[in-house]
Amino acid sequence: MSSVLIIDDEKDILNLLSRILELEGYEVLKAMDAEAGRKLFGTRDIQAAIVDVKLPDGNGIKLTAEFKTLKPQAEVICLTAYGNIPDGVQAIKNGAFDYLVKGDDNQKILPLVAKAVEKARLQFKLARLQSRLQERYGFGNIIGRSRPVQEAIELARKVAPMDTTVLLQGPTGSGKEVFARAIHAASARAAENFLAVNCSALGKDLLESELFGHKAGAFTGAHKEKSGLFQEAHKGTIFLDEIGEMPPELQAKILRVLEAGTFIKLGDTRETKVDVRVIAATNRNLEQEVQEGSFREDLFYRISVFAIRLPSLSERKEDIPELAEHFMRYFAAKTNKQITGISPDFLDALLRHEWKGNIRELRNIIERAVILAETPHLGANLLPFDFLIKKQAGLSSGAFSLKDMEKAHIANVLAYTGGNKTKAAELLGIGLTTLYNKIREYGL
């Protein structure tokens, strides 16, 4: 049931309006002065308010501005016994849905309230949707306290409310799509579509059809018309991942969309107009590709209006413990496992790794470990074998003899097998008796 607040110091009018609206199925709250109205508006779920301009302790037009500041989604209708143009203009400027004169416009009240309530309902729904998007994709969900990450987040926050084209630069797996979604979620387009396409995953013809659509009969197998991603993303955002891989022929069509907001579908003769924000991403050096002639210079300058560089994971290793903990909790919940922590050896191996695959590689490593885990803690034995081998790089300067290297290697293999000596001997390519002798010799 929708709720409507009526604030009027004339008791007869207050009761009359209340009765009319109650008969239409509204929940009606009543107040005879501004202070009582403020309390109700601030504490109750109200979609619309009817406010008298002349109140014993205030002015309804000023009260309208207060209400719109407190709850921008709610609508306010100003009601007055003495209508004048300046008051009406100011009421609308303050955010009023409409301005009515008592007595002259009684027949307008019900349809006006219905329109105000419906508009408020849609606005509250949109606000809830935007709130959920922020919770799921907002900048608060980007993990990392390192300086490079925080600098990137700060830049992204500043550009998010604009319609400016953004270029995200960084190595594969560094979180470019996460940033793109956060920018979209913080923009005025948040309630509209966010569509992503990997420009390196499709051939030229298929990519052109996916991006721009086609008319029926445009090519063999095109039995019906298809809308492309640009058309589907109208009023929203399209994310062009790995744009540096895009064929030169399509680069010209992307440039046309950015410059004029139009494109021509395959097989069509008429332009299609769209309003789309473009966020592009690349792991390539586009400036170098421009010089080499493989990427259009004019397109480069259009997409790099606002460039943000995302650091590799090796540049932000102080974030690894927090990222690992996040992925551990996520995959533990997903697999319904009671995993509560990460062992020091496991974390030490993560910190020593080079992370050529960046955050995506870390996520995969943690997912694998969680799947294999049989205890509440992730131990080093759950890591891929090459991680444990790399731990030998941490030997002190006085530990480079063959004996020390052999000792460290056997210890790593034993850790990897969880102390299973038979399996360790198989991996080392030695007999079980030899392994036992080595364990005694090295005090392992």
C-alpha positions as CSV (number, residue, x, y, z in Angstrom):
1,M,0.0,0.0,0.0
2,S,1.3,3.4,-1.0
3,S,1.5,6.1,1.8
4,V,0.6,9.7,1.4
5,L,1.3,12.5,3.9
6,I,-1.0,15.5,4.2
7,I,0.1,18.6,6.0
8,D,-2.6,21.3,6.4
9,D,-3.7,23.4,9.4
10,E,-7.3,23.5,8.2
11,K,-8.9,20.5,9.8
12,D,-11.8,20.2,7.4
13,I,-9.6,20.1,4.4
14,L,-7.2,17.7,6.1
15,N,-10.0,15.3,6.9
16,L,-11.7,15.7,3.5
17,L,-8.5,14.9,1.5
18,S,-7.6,12.1,3.9
19,R,-11.1,10.5,3.4
20,I,-10.8,10.8,-0.4
21,L,-7.4,9.2,-0.6
22,E,-8.3,6.4,1.9
23,L,-11.2,5.5,-0.3
24,E,-8.7,5.1,-3.2
25,G,-6.7,2.6,-1.2
26,Y,-3.9,4.9,0.1
27,E,-2.5,4.8,3.6
28,V,-2.8,8.4,4.8
29,L,-0.8,10.1,7.4
30,K,-1.9,13.6,8.7
31,A,-0.1,16.6,10.3
32,M,-1.4,20.1,11.1
33,D,2.0,21.8,11.2
34,A,5.4,21.7,9.7
35,E,7.2,20.1,12.7
36,A,4.7,17.2,12.9
37,G,5.0,16.7,9.2
38,R,8.8,16.6,9.4
39,K,8.7,13.9,12.0
40,L,6.3,11.7,9.9
41,F,8.2,12.3,6.7
42,G,11.5,11.4,8.2
43,T,10.4,8.2,10.0
44,R,7.7,6.7,7.8
45,D,7.8,5.1,4.3
46,I,6.1,7.9,2.3
47,Q,5.8,8.1,-1.4
48,A,4.1,11.4,-1.8
49,A,3.2,14.5,0.4
50,I,0.5,17.1,0.0
51,V,1.8,20.2,1.7
52,D,-0.1,23.5,2.4
53,V,1.9,26.5,1.6
54,K,0.8,28.5,4.6
55,L,1.5,26.6,7.9
56,P,1.4,27.9,11.5
57,D,5.1,27.2,12.0
58,G,6.6,27.3,8.5
59,N,6.3,27.7,4.8
60,G,5.3,24.7,2.6
61,I,7.5,25.8,-0.3
62,K,10.6,25.8,1.9
63,L,9.4,22.5,3.4
64,T,9.3,21.0,-0.1
65,A,13.0,21.7,-0.5
66,E,13.7,20.0,2.9
67,F,11.7,17.0,1.9
68,K,13.4,16.6,-1.5
69,T,16.8,16.9,0.2
70,L,15.8,14.2,2.7
71,K,14.1,11.8,0.3
72,P,14.8,12.8,-3.3
73,Q,12.6,9.9,-4.6
74,A,9.5,11.1,-2.8
75,E,7.2,13.6,-4.5
76,V,5.6,16.7,-3.0
77,I,2.4,18.5,-4.2
78,C,2.1,22.1,-2.9
79,L,-1.5,23.2,-2.0
80,T,-2.5,26.8,-1.4
81,A,-5.6,28.9,-0.8
82,Y,-4.0,31.9,-2.5
83,G,-2.2,30.9,-5.7
84,N,0.3,33.3,-7.2
85,I,2.9,32.8,-10.0
86,P,6.1,33.5,-7.9
87,D,5.1,30.9,-5.3
88,G,4.3,28.4,-8.0
89,V,7.6,28.9,-9.8
90,Q,9.6,28.7,-6.5
91,A,7.7,25.5,-5.5
92,I,8.7,23.8,-8.8
93,K,12.3,25.0,-8.4
94,N,12.3,23.5,-5.0
95,G,11.4,20.1,-6.5
96,A,7.6,20.1,-6.1
97,F,5.7,17.7,-8.4
98,D,2.9,20.3,-8.9
99,Y,1.3,23.4,-7.4
100,L,-2.5,23.5,-6.9
101,V,-5.0,26.1,-5.6
102,K,-7.5,24.8,-3.1
103,G,-11.1,24.6,-4.4
104,D,-10.3,25.3,-8.0
105,D,-8.5,22.0,-8.6
106,N,-10.3,19.4,-6.5
107,Q,-10.9,17.2,-9.5
108,K,-7.2,17.1,-10.2
109,I,-6.1,15.8,-6.8
110,L,-6.7,12.1,-7.3
111,P,-5.0,11.7,-10.8
112,L,-2.2,14.0,-9.6
113,V,-1.6,12.0,-6.5
114,A,-1.7,8.7,-8.6
115,K,0.9,10.1,-11.0
116,A,3.1,11.4,-8.1
117,V,3.0,8.0,-6.3
118,E,3.7,6.0,-9.4
119,K,6.7,8.3,-10.2
120,A,8.0,7.9,-6.6
121,R,7.6,4.1,-6.7
122,L,9.7,4.0,-9.8
123,Q,12.3,6.3,-8.3
124,F,12.5,4.3,-5.1
125,K,12.8,1.1,-7.1
126,L,15.6,2.6,-9.2
127,A,17.4,3.8,-6.0
128,R,17.2,0.3,-4.5
129,L,18.6,-1.2,-7.7
130,Q,21.5,1.3,-7.8
131,S,22.2,0.5,-4.1
132,R,22.4,-3.2,-4.9
133,L,24.6,-2.5,-7.9
134,Q,26.9,-0.5,-5.6
135,E,27.0,-3.3,-3.0
136,R,27.9,-5.8,-5.7
137,Y,30.1,-3.9,-8.1
138,G,31.0,-0.6,-6.4
139,F,34.4,0.7,-5.7
140,G,34.1,-0.6,-2.1
141,N,34.4,-4.1,-3.5
142,I,37.7,-3.5,-5.1
143,I,40.3,-5.1,-2.8
144,G,43.6,-3.5,-2.2
145,R,45.1,-0.9,0.0
146,S,48.4,-0.5,-1.9
147,R,49.1,3.0,-3.3
148,P,48.9,2.0,-7.0
149,V,45.4,0.5,-6.5
150,Q,44.2,3.4,-4.4
151,E,45.4,5.9,-7.0
152,A,43.5,4.0,-9.8
153,I,40.4,3.8,-7.7
154,E,40.6,7.6,-7.0
155,L,40.8,8.3,-10.7
156,A,38.0,5.9,-11.5
157,R,35.7,7.6,-8.9
158,K,36.3,11.0,-10.4
159,V,35.4,10.0,-13.9
160,A,32.5,7.6,-13.1
161,P,29.8,10.3,-12.9
162,M,30.8,11.7,-16.3
163,D,30.0,10.3,-19.7
164,T,33.7,10.4,-20.7
165,T,35.2,7.5,-22.6
166,V,37.7,5.6,-20.3
167,L,40.7,3.5,-21.3
168,L,41.8,1.0,-18.7
169,Q,45.4,-0.1,-19.3
170,G,47.0,-3.0,-17.5
171,P,48.3,-6.6,-17.9
172,T,45.9,-9.5,-18.4
173,G,44.1,-10.5,-15.2
174,S,44.7,-7.2,-13.4
175,G,41.0,-6.5,-12.9
176,K,40.1,-4.3,-15.8
177,E,36.5,-5.5,-16.0
178,V,36.1,-5.1,-12.2
179,F,37.0,-1.5,-12.6
180,A,34.8,-1.0,-15.6
181,R,31.8,-2.4,-13.7
182,A,32.5,-0.2,-10.8
183,I,32.6,2.9,-13.0
184,H,29.3,1.9,-14.6
185,A,27.7,1.2,-11.1
186,A,28.8,4.7,-9.9
187,S,27.4,6.5,-13.0
188,A,24.0,7.9,-13.9
189,R,23.7,4.9,-16.3
190,A,23.9,2.3,-13.4
191,A,20.3,1.0,-13.9
192,E,20.9,0.4,-17.6
193,N,22.7,-2.4,-19.3
194,F,26.4,-3.1,-18.8
195,L,27.6,-5.3,-21.7
196,A,31.1,-6.6,-22.1
197,V,32.8,-8.1,-25.2
198,N,36.3,-9.5,-25.6
199,C,37.5,-8.1,-28.9
200,S,40.2,-10.8,-29.1
201,A,37.9,-13.8,-28.8
202,L,36.0,-13.4,-32.1
203,G,36.9,-13.2,-35.7
204,K,36.2,-10.0,-37.7
205,D,32.9,-10.9,-39.2
206,L,31.5,-12.4,-36.0
207,L,32.7,-9.5,-33.9
208,E,31.1,-7.0,-36.3
209,S,27.8,-8.8,-36.1
210,E,28.0,-9.0,-32.3
211,L,28.8,-5.3,-31.9
212,F,26.6,-3.8,-34.5
213,G,24.0,-6.5,-35.4
214,H,22.8,-7.3,-38.9
215,K,19.7,-7.3,-41.1
216,A,18.0,-10.5,-42.2
217,G,19.8,-11.9,-45.3
218,A,23.0,-9.9,-44.7
219,F,25.0,-13.1,-45.1
220,T,24.5,-16.8,-45.3
221,G,22.6,-18.0,-42.2
222,A,21.3,-14.6,-41.3
223,H,17.7,-15.6,-41.3
224,K,16.4,-12.8,-39.1
225,E,17.5,-9.4,-38.0
226,K,19.7,-9.1,-34.9
227,S,20.4,-6.3,-32.6
228,G,24.1,-5.8,-31.8
229,L,25.6,-5.1,-28.4
230,F,25.8,-1.3,-29.1
231,Q,22.0,-1.3,-29.6
232,E,21.4,-3.4,-26.6
233,A,23.6,-1.1,-24.5
234,H,21.6,2.0,-25.5
235,K,21.6,4.4,-22.5
236,G,24.0,2.1,-20.7
237,T,27.7,1.1,-21.0
238,I,29.6,-1.1,-23.3
239,F,33.0,-2.5,-22.2
240,L,35.4,-3.3,-25.1
241,D,38.0,-5.6,-23.6
242,E,41.3,-6.0,-25.4
243,I,40.4,-3.3,-27.9
244,G,44.0,-3.5,-29.2
245,E,43.1,-6.8,-30.8
246,M,40.3,-5.3,-32.9
247,P,40.7,-5.5,-36.7
248,P,41.4,-2.2,-38.4
249,E,38.2,-2.4,-40.4
250,L,36.1,-2.3,-37.2
251,Q,38.1,0.4,-35.6
252,A,36.6,2.9,-38.1
253,K,33.1,1.9,-37.1
254,I,33.9,2.2,-33.4
255,L,35.3,5.7,-34.1
256,R,32.0,6.6,-35.8
257,V,30.0,5.6,-32.8
258,L,32.2,7.6,-30.5
259,E,32.1,10.7,-32.7
260,A,28.5,10.7,-33.9
261,G,26.7,8.1,-31.9
262,T,25.6,6.2,-35.1
263,F,26.5,3.0,-36.9
264,I,25.2,0.9,-39.8
265,K,24.2,-2.7,-39.3
266,L,25.5,-5.3,-41.7
267,G,23.2,-5.4,-44.7
268,D,21.5,-2.2,-43.8
269,T,21.5,1.2,-45.6
270,R,20.3,3.4,-42.7
271,E,22.1,4.6,-39.7
272,T,21.1,3.4,-36.2
273,K,21.5,6.0,-33.5
274,V,22.6,5.1,-29.9
275,D,23.5,6.7,-26.7
276,V,26.3,4.5,-25.2
277,R,29.2,5.1,-22.9
278,V,32.3,3.3,-24.0
279,I,34.9,1.9,-21.6
280,A,37.8,0.2,-23.4
281,A,40.6,-1.9,-22.0
282,T,43.9,-3.2,-23.3
283,N,47.1,-5.0,-22.2
284,R,49.0,-3.6,-25.2
285,N,51.0,-0.5,-25.7
286,L,48.6,1.3,-28.0
287,E,50.9,4.3,-28.6
288,Q,53.5,1.9,-30.0
289,E,50.8,0.2,-32.1
290,V,49.8,3.6,-33.5
291,Q,53.3,4.3,-34.5
292,E,53.5,0.8,-36.2
293,G,50.3,1.5,-38.0
294,S,48.2,-1.4,-36.5
295,F,45.9,0.9,-34.5
296,R,44.2,4.0,-35.7
297,E,45.6,7.2,-34.2
298,D,42.3,9.0,-34.3
299,L,40.6,6.1,-32.4
300,F,43.4,6.0,-29.9
301,Y,42.9,9.7,-29.0
302,R,39.1,9.2,-28.7
303,I,39.3,6.3,-26.3
304,S,42.2,7.6,-24.2
305,V,40.4,10.8,-23.2
306,F,40.7,9.5,-19.6
307,A,43.3,6.7,-19.2
308,I,43.7,4.7,-16.0
309,R,46.6,2.3,-15.5
310,L,46.0,-0.7,-13.4
311,P,49.0,-2.2,-11.6
312,S,50.2,-5.8,-12.0
313,L,49.9,-8.1,-8.9
314,S,53.7,-8.1,-8.6
315,E,53.5,-4.3,-8.2
316,R,51.0,-4.6,-5.3
317,K,52.2,-7.7,-3.4
318,E,51.1,-6.2,-0.1
319,D,47.5,-6.8,-1.3
320,I,48.1,-10.5,-1.8
321,P,47.1,-11.6,1.8
322,E,43.8,-9.7,1.6
323,L,43.0,-10.9,-1.9
324,A,43.8,-14.5,-0.9
325,E,41.6,-14.3,2.2
326,H,38.8,-12.9,0.1
327,F,39.0,-15.7,-2.5
328,M,39.3,-18.3,0.3
329,R,36.1,-17.1,1.9
330,Y,34.3,-16.9,-1.4
331,F,35.3,-20.4,-2.6
332,A,34.8,-21.9,0.8
333,A,31.2,-20.7,0.8
334,K,30.7,-21.8,-2.8
335,T,31.9,-25.3,-2.0
336,N,30.3,-25.4,1.4
337,K,33.6,-26.1,3.2
338,Q,34.6,-24.9,6.6
339,I,37.9,-23.3,5.8
340,T,39.0,-20.6,8.2
341,G,42.6,-19.6,7.4
342,I,45.8,-19.8,5.4
343,S,49.0,-21.3,6.7
344,P,52.2,-19.1,6.8
345,D,54.0,-21.5,4.3
346,F,51.1,-21.1,1.9
347,L,51.1,-17.3,2.1
348,D,54.9,-17.2,1.9
349,A,54.8,-19.1,-1.4
350,L,52.1,-16.7,-2.7
351,L,54.3,-13.7,-1.9
352,R,57.4,-15.3,-3.7
353,H,55.5,-16.1,-6.9
354,E,55.9,-13.8,-10.0
355,W,52.1,-13.7,-10.8
356,K,52.3,-13.4,-14.6
357,G,48.5,-14.1,-14.6
358,N,47.9,-11.5,-11.9
359,I,44.7,-11.5,-9.9
360,R,43.1,-14.1,-12.2
361,E,45.9,-16.5,-11.6
362,L,45.7,-15.9,-7.8
363,R,42.0,-16.6,-7.9
364,N,42.5,-19.9,-9.7
365,I,45.2,-21.0,-7.3
366,I,43.0,-20.4,-4.3
367,E,40.0,-22.1,-5.9
368,R,42.2,-25.2,-6.6
369,A,43.5,-25.2,-3.0
370,V,40.0,-24.9,-1.5
371,I,38.7,-27.8,-3.7
372,L,41.7,-30.0,-2.5
373,A,41.6,-28.9,1.2
374,E,40.6,-31.5,3.8
375,T,41.5,-29.3,6.9
376,P,40.3,-25.9,8.1
377,H,43.5,-24.3,6.9
378,L,45.1,-24.0,3.4
379,G,48.5,-25.6,3.7
380,A,51.5,-25.3,1.3
381,N,50.9,-28.9,0.2
382,L,47.8,-27.6,-1.7
383,L,49.8,-25.4,-4.0
384,P,51.0,-26.4,-7.5
385,F,54.4,-28.1,-7.4
386,D,56.2,-25.2,-9.2
387,F,55.2,-22.8,-6.3
388,L,57.1,-25.0,-3.8
389,I,60.2,-25.3,-6.1
390,K,60.4,-21.5,-6.3
391,K,60.7,-21.3,-2.5
392,Q,64.3,-22.4,-2.9
393,A,65.0,-18.9,-4.3
394,G,64.7,-17.7,-0.7
395,L,67.8,-19.6,0.5
396,S,70.3,-17.5,2.4
397,S,73.6,-16.5,0.7
398,G,75.4,-19.2,2.7
399,A,73.1,-22.0,1.6
400,F,74.0,-22.7,-2.0
401,S,75.9,-26.0,-1.6
402,L,74.4,-29.1,-3.3
403,K,73.6,-30.5,0.1
404,D,71.6,-27.4,1.1
405,M,69.8,-27.3,-2.2
406,E,69.0,-31.0,-2.0
407,K,67.7,-30.6,1.6
408,A,65.5,-27.7,0.7
409,H,64.1,-29.6,-2.4
410,I,63.3,-32.7,-0.4
411,A,61.6,-30.6,2.3
412,N,59.5,-28.9,-0.4
413,V,58.4,-32.1,-2.0
414,L,57.5,-33.6,1.5
415,A,55.4,-30.5,2.2
416,Y,53.8,-30.8,-1.2
417,T,52.8,-34.4,-0.5
418,G,51.6,-33.6,3.0
419,G,54.3,-35.9,4.5
420,N,53.5,-38.9,2.3
421,K,57.0,-40.3,1.9
422,T,56.0,-43.0,-0.7
423,K,54.6,-40.3,-3.0
424,A,57.5,-38.0,-2.3
425,A,60.0,-40.7,-3.3
426,E,58.1,-41.2,-6.6
427,L,58.2,-37.5,-7.4
428,L,61.9,-37.3,-6.5
429,G,62.7,-40.4,-8.6
430,I,64.5,-42.2,-5.7
431,G,63.8,-45.3,-3.7
432,L,61.8,-45.1,-0.5
433,T,64.9,-46.4,1.5
434,T,67.0,-43.6,0.0
435,L,64.5,-41.0,1.0
436,Y,64.4,-42.3,4.6
437,N,68.2,-42.1,4.7
438,K,68.1,-38.5,3.4
439,I,65.5,-37.5,5.9
440,R,67.7,-38.9,8.7
441,E,70.8,-37.2,7.2
442,Y,69.2,-33.8,6.9
443,G,67.1,-34.0,10.1
444,L,63.9,-33.5,8.3
